[in-house]
Amino acid sequence: MESVTGAPEPALSPRLLPWSSPEGKPCYLVTDHAGGYLSRLADDLEDAQLATGTDVLGLARAVLDDPVSPYTEVRHAGLRLAECLTDALRVAESRGLRLPDS
């Protein structure tokens, strides 16, 4: 694709969004600028997901550090930690894909 000046425009790479489709498939955003509404919404959600992961980790440590924690509490903590890790890995992948090539 060429710009108005006739120079080739850089190819737009899709941004992996921090949510999935109802079918569980990844969602992507293709835009020509990073300051759009959906980009800001994705940035805010990524920040919230990482903050939630920090909170869940703190709460889970208390359960996991207690040797008499009931099985159900340990299992619940493990499930929440797995959810948070999934979110954090998606954020890392998305941000890694947006790093400039060196």
Secondary structure, DSSP 8 states (H G I E B T S, - for coil): -B-TTS-B------EEEEEE-TTS-EEEE--S-TTSHHHHHHHHHHHHHHHHHHHHHHHHHHHHH-TT--HHHHHHHHHHHHHHHHHHHHHHHHHHHTS---
